[in-house]
Amino acid sequence: MTDVLNGAFETIGFDALDGRRLMLRRLQPRSGVNELGPVLMIAGTSVRAGIFSPPLPRTLPRMLSDEGYDVWL
């Protein structure tokens, strides 16, 4: 998954206990800022994580990353 204007998310796949394949997407804190810890953003029912990264100049995940948060979708 790519943040359209600001770079790529890291995708981490894993198998749940029921055998279903799940994916988490991570946007690490911007380098050079004080790290403030993780933030988990959860999309609603029938919505993909891409809802948080529309093709806009500034997105919520990018803003959090720029401030030093480790963003997980």
matplotlib code that plots the C-alpha trace (Angstrom):
import matplotlib.pyplot as plt

x = [0.0, 1.3, 0.6, 0.1, 2.1, 4.5, 6.0, 5.3, 3.8, 5.5, 3.1, 3.3, 1.3, 0.5, -1.9, -4.6, -5.4, -8.3, -6.0, -7.1, -4.4, -4.3, -2.2, -1.1, 0.4, 3.0, 4.2, 7.2, 7.9, 9.7, 13.4, 14.9, 11.8, 11.2, 9.3, 6.0, 4.9, 2.4, -1.0, -3.4, -6.0, -8.8, -11.2, -14.9, -16.8, -16.4, -13.8, -10.1, -7.1, -6.8, -9.6, -7.0, -4.7, -6.8, -4.9, -4.5, -1.4, -1.6, -3.2, -3.8, -1.3, 1.4, 0.7, 1.0, 4.2, 5.7, 5.0, 6.8, 4.1, 4.6, 1.3, -0.3, -3.3]
y = [0.0, 3.4, 6.8, 8.4, 11.6, 10.7, 7.3, 3.7, 1.8, -1.4, -4.4, -7.1, -10.3, -13.0, -15.9, -15.7, -18.7, -19.6, -19.7, -16.5, -14.4, -10.9, -7.8, -4.8, -1.7, 0.3, 3.9, 4.4, 7.8, 10.3, 10.1, 12.8, 13.3, 12.2, 8.8, 9.0, 5.3, 3.3, 4.3, 1.7, 3.0, 0.6, 1.0, 0.1, -2.8, -3.3, -0.6, -1.1, 0.6, 2.7, 4.9, 6.6, 7.6, 9.3, 11.0, 14.3, 16.3, 15.6, 12.5, 11.6, 8.7, 11.0, 13.8, 11.3, 9.9, 13.4, 14.1, 10.9, 8.2, 4.7, 4.3, 0.9, 0.3]
z = [0.0, -0.8, 0.7, -2.7, -2.2, 0.7, 0.3, 1.1, 4.1, 5.2, 4.9, 7.5, 6.8, 9.4, 9.8, 12.5, 14.7, 12.4, 9.4, 7.8, 6.3, 7.8, 6.9, 9.0, 7.4, 9.2, 8.7, 10.9, 12.6, 10.5, 11.1, 13.3, 15.5, 19.1, 18.9, 20.8, 20.5, 18.5, 17.2, 15.9, 13.4, 12.8, 9.8, 10.2, 8.9, 5.1, 4.9, 4.0, 5.6, 2.5, 3.8, 6.0, 3.0, 0.4, -2.5, -0.6, 0.1, 3.9, 5.5, 9.1, 9.1, 7.6, 10.1, 13.0, 11.5, 11.1, 14.8, 15.9, 16.1, 14.9, 12.8, 12.2, 10.0]

ax = plt.figure().add_subplot(projection="3d")
ax.plot(x, y, z, "-o")
ax.set_aspect("equal")
plt.show()
